[in-house]
Amino acid sequence: MTRLAHLELPFFDDAHRDLARALDVWAGVACQGLDHGDADATCRRLVAALGEAGVLRHCVPAAHGGMRDALDSRSLVVCRETLARHDGLADFAFAMQGLGSGPITLAGSSTLQQAILPRVARGDCITAFALSEPEAGSDVAAMRCAARDDGDVWVLDGEKTWISNGGIADVYCVFARTGEQPGTRGISAFVVDAGTPGFEIAERIDVMAPHPLARLRFDGCRVPKDRLLGQAGEGFKLAMRTLDIFRSSVAAAALGFARRALDEALAYAQSRPMAGQRLADFQLTQAALGDMAADIDAAALLTYRAAWLRDVQGVRTTREAAMAKMVATEHAQRVIDRALQMHGGLGVKIGTAVESLYREIRALRIYEGATEVQRLIIGRDLLSASGR
């Protein structure tokens, strides 16, 4: 099988295949020698490079400089799977341009869209999606960050945490409680520029796979009324609509990591002498490789189905995207763990590909809805569909 044989499946068209081939070549050059020790600077350079190469045009609609009339989930999947196979920071830089600007694409005014989205596509504006809080991660209804109406502005007070691109973003899509109704029905979404008085980066957060992350603080932060996204009280629905689009792309990133791990395992097994043979000659090795390949293909089919259903059938894919995200991230963890085990001591040496992949994959089982949350989403959706 060729490196991109999976794209011959009928979920994709020729434009997706051309995109994957071109991006694979581009990433093979652009991702060489990236400095993961300075994640901020590297992400800034990657966003600029992705914009210059036209890749970020897949993050916004054509009306604002994008590639297609509407966001295309299969293009997002192709981009993330391809980039993740090369480098985790490259995938991160691309993904956050889409997720961070997604609420603006879906609910921003035409003026707001025109002011921000073309810059996102060019790589001139880095975006962030600020939903999680210290006491409100999976339980969004526990959100405390609040926005009060004060005439011609909204005034934001509270904190957000685990915010990707926190500290380097130019624009933040911030979700805050406006109190129209209790629970998730009283949440709204706002666009907040970096440097707005009353908004500060309270803490930078270091994680096992270096990415720009931060805790944000809002203290009397005054946001103009025209920075409200959609209607007051509709922020939770907007967040879920955004995640429905991008959740299958998280699964695609996991696929990219898993495919790279399988590449590394195959190469190592065929080159490693052991007991007068090669590591690849042992049945235990062959069985492990078989399990890895099957895990990847099963995850890929769920991921591609979710993206295809949204793009082609135009249906709600909450359940399918949750299945894809859950299975792809869990399977990728298993694949990468097997690849590392196959490398023996070399697998835990800092700087090797499988060691880096092991750190990269762990967060994907948590962010944009942990595996446990995906199980609940699937189960509740099944019950709802059955009429219970």
C-alpha positions in Angstrom: 0.0 0.0 0.0 1.2 3.5 -0.7 1.6 6.2 2.0 -1.8 7.8 1.1 -3.7 4.7 0.0 -6.4 5.3 2.7 -7.6 8.4 0.7 -8.7 6.1 -2.1 -11.7 5.2 0.0 -15.0 6.7 -1.4 -15.3 9.1 1.5 -13.0 11.5 -0.4 -12.9 13.2 -3.8 -10.0 14.1 -6.0 -9.6 17.5 -4.4 -9.0 15.9 -1.0 -6.5 13.6 -2.5 -4.6 16.4 -4.2 -4.7 18.4 -0.9 -3.2 15.4 1.0 -0.4 14.8 -1.6 0.6 18.5 -1.7 0.4 19.0 2.0 2.4 15.8 2.7 5.2 17.2 0.5 5.0 20.7 2.1 5.1 19.3 5.6 8.0 17.1 4.8 10.1 20.2 4.3 8.4 22.7 6.7 8.4 20.4 9.7 12.1 19.5 9.6 14.0 20.6 12.6 11.2 22.4 14.4 12.1 23.9 17.8 9.7 22.3 20.3 11.7 24.0 23.1 10.1 27.4 22.2 6.5 26.4 21.4 5.3 30.0 21.3 7.7 31.1 18.6 7.4 27.9 16.6 3.6 28.1 16.6 3.7 31.7 15.4 6.1 30.7 12.6 4.0 27.7 11.7 0.8 29.8 11.5 2.5 32.3 9.2 3.9 29.5 7.1 0.6 27.6 6.9 -1.1 30.9 5.9 1.5 31.6 3.2 1.1 28.1 1.8 -2.7 28.5 1.6 -3.4 25.7 4.0 -5.3 27.9 6.4 -7.8 28.7 3.7 -9.5 25.4 4.7 -10.3 27.0 8.1 -12.6 29.7 6.8 -15.4 29.9 4.2 -14.7 31.2 0.6 -16.5 34.5 1.3 -13.7 35.5 3.6 -10.7 34.0 1.7 -11.4 30.3 2.3 -11.1 27.4 -0.1 -14.8 26.3 -0.1 -18.1 28.0 0.3 -18.5 26.3 3.8 -16.2 24.6 6.2 -15.5 21.1 4.8 -14.9 18.5 7.5 -13.1 16.1 5.1 -10.6 18.8 4.3 -10.0 19.5 8.0 -9.6 15.8 8.5 -7.1 15.5 5.6 -5.1 18.4 6.9 -4.9 17.3 10.5 -4.1 13.7 9.7 -1.3 14.7 7.3 0.2 17.4 9.6 0.0 15.2 12.7 1.9 12.5 10.9 4.7 14.9 10.5 4.7 17.0 13.6 2.3 17.6 16.6 2.9 21.4 16.7 2.2 21.7 13.0 -1.2 20.0 13.6 -1.8 22.2 16.7 -1.1 25.4 14.8 -3.5 24.5 12.0 -6.3 23.1 14.3 -6.5 26.1 16.5 -6.9 28.5 13.6 -10.1 26.5 12.7 -11.4 25.9 16.2 -10.6 29.4 17.4 -12.3 31.1 14.5 -15.1 28.6 14.2 -17.6 30.5 16.4 -17.0 33.6 14.3 -17.6 31.7 11.1 -20.9 30.3 12.4 -22.3 33.3 14.3 -20.3 36.4 13.8 -21.7 39.5 12.2 -20.7 40.1 8.6 -18.5 43.0 9.8 -16.8 40.9 12.4 -16.3 38.1 10.0 -14.7 40.4 7.4 -12.5 42.0 10.0 -11.1 38.7 11.3 -11.5 35.7 9.0 -9.4 36.8 6.0 -6.5 37.5 8.5 -7.0 33.9 9.9 -6.7 32.5 6.4 -3.5 34.5 5.7 -2.0 33.5 9.1 -1.9 37.1 10.2 -4.3 36.5 13.2 -3.9 33.7 15.7 -7.1 32.6 17.4 -8.2 30.8 20.6 -11.3 29.1 21.9 -11.9 29.9 25.5 -14.5 27.6 27.1 -13.0 25.6 30.0 -12.7 27.0 33.5 -11.0 25.8 36.7 -14.3 24.3 37.9 -16.0 23.9 34.6 -14.3 21.5 32.2 -16.6 18.7 31.1 -19.4 20.3 33.1 -20.0 23.4 31.1 -23.1 24.3 33.1 -20.8 25.0 36.1 -19.3 28.0 34.2 -18.7 31.1 36.5 -17.1 33.6 34.1 -19.8 36.2 33.6 -20.7 39.0 31.3 -23.1 41.8 32.4 -24.8 44.2 30.1 -23.6 47.8 30.8 -25.2 50.0 28.1 -23.0 49.9 25.0 -20.6 47.2 26.3 -20.5 43.9 28.0 -18.3 43.6 31.1 -16.6 40.3 31.6 -15.3 39.0 35.0 -13.9 35.5 35.7 -11.3 33.1 34.5 -10.7 30.5 31.8 -8.0 27.8 31.8 -6.4 25.2 29.6 -6.8 27.6 26.7 -4.8 26.6 23.7 -2.9 29.5 22.1 -3.4 31.4 25.4 -0.6 33.9 25.5 0.0 34.1 21.8 -3.5 34.6 20.3 -4.6 37.9 18.9 -8.3 37.1 19.2 -10.2 34.9 21.8 -13.7 33.5 21.4 -14.8 33.6 25.1 -17.8 31.9 26.5 -19.4 33.6 29.6 -22.6 33.4 31.6 -25.1 36.2 30.8 -27.9 34.7 32.9 -30.9 34.6 30.5 -31.7 31.1 31.9 -30.0 28.7 34.3 -27.4 26.1 33.3 -26.1 26.0 29.7 -29.0 28.1 28.5 -27.5 31.3 30.1 -24.2 31.2 28.3 -23.1 33.7 25.5 -20.0 34.0 23.3 -17.9 37.0 22.7 -14.8 38.0 20.7 -12.1 39.6 22.8 -8.9 41.0 21.4 -5.6 40.4 23.2 -4.6 43.6 25.0 -8.1 44.6 25.9 -8.0 46.4 29.3 -9.2 44.1 32.0 -8.0 41.0 30.2 -4.7 39.4 31.2 -2.8 36.1 30.9 -2.8 35.0 34.5 -0.6 31.9 34.1 1.2 30.0 31.4 0.7 26.3 31.6 3.4 23.8 30.8 2.3 20.4 29.6 4.1 17.1 28.7 3.9 17.8 24.9 4.8 21.5 24.7 2.0 23.7 23.3 1.0 27.3 24.1 -1.5 27.1 26.9 -2.7 29.6 29.5 -5.1 30.6 32.2 -7.0 33.8 31.4 -8.4 36.4 33.8 -11.1 39.0 33.1 -11.5 41.8 35.6 -14.0 44.4 34.4 -13.1 43.7 30.8 -15.3 45.9 28.6 -16.2 44.3 25.3 -18.2 46.3 22.7 -21.8 45.1 22.0 -20.9 44.2 18.4 -18.5 41.5 19.7 -21.3 39.3 20.8 -21.6 36.2 18.7 -25.1 35.4 17.7 -27.8 36.0 20.3 -27.3 36.3 24.1 -27.9 32.9 25.8 -27.0 30.9 22.7 -23.3 30.5 23.5 -23.5 26.8 24.6 -25.3 25.8 21.3 -22.6 27.7 19.4 -19.8 25.9 21.3 -21.4 22.5 20.6 -21.9 23.3 16.9 -18.3 24.3 16.6 -17.1 21.2 18.4 -19.3 19.0 16.2 -17.4 20.3 13.2 -13.9 20.0 14.6 -14.3 16.9 16.8 -13.8 14.5 13.9 -10.6 16.4 13.1 -9.3 15.6 16.6 -9.8 11.9 15.6 -7.9 12.6 12.4 -4.9 14.1 14.3 -4.9 10.9 16.4 -4.8 8.9 13.2 -1.9 10.9 12.0 0.0 10.1 15.2 -0.9 6.4 15.0 0.2 6.1 11.3 3.5 7.7 12.1 3.9 5.2 15.0 3.2 2.3 12.7 5.7 3.7 10.2 8.4 3.9 12.9 7.5 0.4 14.2 7.7 -1.2 10.8 11.0 0.4 10.0 12.6 -0.5 13.4 11.3 -4.1 13.4 12.8 -4.7 9.9 16.2 -3.2 10.8 16.7 -4.4 14.4 18.9 -7.6 14.6 17.8 -10.0 17.4 18.8 -13.5 18.2 20.2 -14.1 14.7 17.1 -12.8 13.1 15.3 -9.5 12.7 12.8 -8.3 15.2 10.2 -8.4 12.4 10.7 -12.2 12.0 9.2 -13.0 15.4 5.5 -13.9 15.5 4.9 -11.7 18.6 6.1 -8.7 16.5 4.0 -9.6 13.6 0.9 -10.0 15.8 1.6 -6.6 17.4 1.9 -5.0 13.9 -1.4 -6.6 12.9 -3.2 -5.3 15.9 -1.8 -1.8 15.2 -2.9 -1.8 11.6 -6.4 -3.0 12.5 -6.8 -0.4 15.2 -5.8 2.3 12.7 -8.2 1.2 10.0 -11.1 0.8 12.4 -10.5 4.4 13.7 -10.1 5.7 10.2 -13.4 4.4 9.0 -15.3 6.0 11.9 -13.4 9.3 11.4 -14.0 9.5 7.7 -17.7 8.5 8.1 -18.3 11.3 10.5 -16.7 13.9 8.2 -18.5 12.5 5.1 -21.9 12.5 6.7 -21.6 16.2 7.6 -20.2 17.2 4.2 -22.2 15.1 1.9 -25.4 14.1 3.7 -25.6 17.4 5.6 -26.8 15.7 8.8 -26.2 16.3 12.4 -23.1 14.2 13.4 -22.9 14.6 17.2 -23.0 10.8 17.8 -20.7 9.9 14.9 -18.1 12.6 15.7 -18.1 11.4 19.3 -17.6 7.8 18.2 -14.7 8.9 15.9 -13.0 11.0 18.6 -13.4 8.3 21.3 -12.2 5.4 19.2 -9.4 7.1 17.3 -7.8 8.6 20.3 -8.0 5.4 22.4 -6.8 3.3 19.5 -3.9 5.7 18.7 -2.8 5.6 22.4 -2.7 1.8 22.1 -0.8 1.8 18.7 1.8 4.3 20.0 2.3 2.3 23.2 2.9 -0.8 21.2 5.3 1.0 18.9 7.2 2.3 22.0 7.3 -1.1 23.6 8.7 -2.6 20.3 11.6 0.0 20.4 12.6 -1.2 23.9 14.8 1.2 25.8 15.2 3.4 22.7 11.5 4.1 22.9 11.8 6.1 26.1 14.8 8.1 25.0 13.9 11.8 24.8 14.0 13.0 21.2 13.0 9.8 19.5 9.9 9.8 17.3 7.9 7.3 19.4 8.8 9.1 22.7 7.4 12.3 21.2 4.3 10.6 19.9 3.7 9.1 23.3 3.5 12.5 24.9 1.5 14.0 22.0 -1.3 11.5 22.0 -2.1 11.6 25.7 -3.8 15.0 25.6 -6.1 14.0 22.7 -7.9 11.6 24.9 -8.9 14.6 27.1 -9.4 17.8 25.2 -12.5 18.7 23.2 -14.3 16.2 25.4 -12.6 13.4 27.3 -13.3 9.8 26.3 -15.7 9.4 29.2 -17.7 12.4 27.9 -17.8 11.0 24.4 -19.3 7.8 25.8 -22.1 9.8 27.5 -22.8 11.8 24.4 -23.1 8.5 22.4 -25.3 6.8 25.0 -27.6 9.8 25.5 -28.0 10.3 21.7 -28.9 6.6 21.3 -31.5 6.9 24.0 -32.9 10.1 22.5 -33.1 8.5 19.1 -35.0 5.5 20.5 -37.6 7.8 22.0 -36.7 7.2 25.7 
